[in-house]
Amino acid sequence: FREDPLALSYEMLEARLRTPNNGVNLIDAANRGDWTAFAVGYNGTQQAKHSYDAKLQATYYSILDQGCFPAQSTV
């Protein structure tokens, strides 16, 4: 971790996203834009209590509006 904390952080995040959580494939849910499924997978079934799905969706669109993601190919 001390040698490259950013790289290790990305590796840990990727491992977390690739592991099914609460029966949800987080990467598939994110690719579909299904923020409710993603939030259930990541935060559990009580996610609605804290509106995590709405917060994820709002943050995603805010980042898109800032042009932080490269254009996606439709190939």
C-alpha positions in Angstrom: 0.0 0.0 0.0 2.8 2.4 0.8 4.4 2.0 -2.6 1.3 2.9 -4.6 -1.8 3.6 -2.5 -3.8 4.9 -5.5 -3.2 1.7 -7.6 -4.1 -0.5 -4.6 -7.2 1.5 -3.9 -8.4 1.0 -7.5 -7.6 -2.8 -7.3 -9.6 -3.0 -4.1 -12.5 -1.1 -5.6 -12.5 -3.3 -8.7 -12.4 -6.5 -6.6 -15.4 -5.2 -4.5 -17.3 -4.4 -7.7 -16.6 -7.7 -9.3 -17.8 -9.7 -6.3 -21.6 -10.3 -6.3 -23.1 -8.6 -3.3 -26.5 -9.3 -1.9 -27.1 -11.3 -5.1 -26.3 -8.3 -7.3 -23.6 -7.9 -9.9 -22.6 -4.3 -9.2 -20.9 -3.8 -12.6 -23.9 -5.1 -14.5 -26.2 -2.9 -12.4 -24.0 0.2 -13.0 -23.8 -0.5 -16.8 -27.6 -0.7 -16.9 -28.0 2.5 -14.9 -30.0 0.5 -12.3 -29.0 2.6 -9.3 -31.5 0.9 -7.0 -30.0 -2.6 -7.7 -26.5 -1.2 -7.3 -27.3 0.4 -4.0 -29.0 -2.8 -2.7 -25.9 -4.7 -3.7 -23.4 -2.3 -2.2 -25.3 -1.0 0.8 -27.8 -3.8 1.5 -31.6 -4.0 1.5 -32.0 -1.0 3.8 -30.5 1.4 1.2 -33.8 3.1 0.5 -33.9 4.3 4.1 -30.9 6.6 3.2 -31.9 7.1 -0.5 -28.5 5.8 -1.7 -29.9 5.0 -5.1 -31.1 8.5 -5.7 -27.7 9.9 -4.4 -25.8 7.6 -6.7 -27.9 8.6 -9.7 -27.6 12.3 -9.0 -23.8 12.0 -8.5 -23.5 10.0 -11.7 -25.3 12.6 -13.8 -23.4 15.4 -12.1 -20.1 13.8 -13.1 -21.4 13.3 -16.7 -22.4 17.0 -16.9 -18.9 17.9 -15.9 -17.5 15.9 -18.9 -15.4 13.7 -16.6 -16.1 10.5 -18.7 -14.8 10.0 -22.2 -17.3 9.6 -25.0 -18.4 6.0 -25.2 -18.1 4.1 -28.5 -21.2 2.4 -29.8 -19.1 -0.2 -31.6 
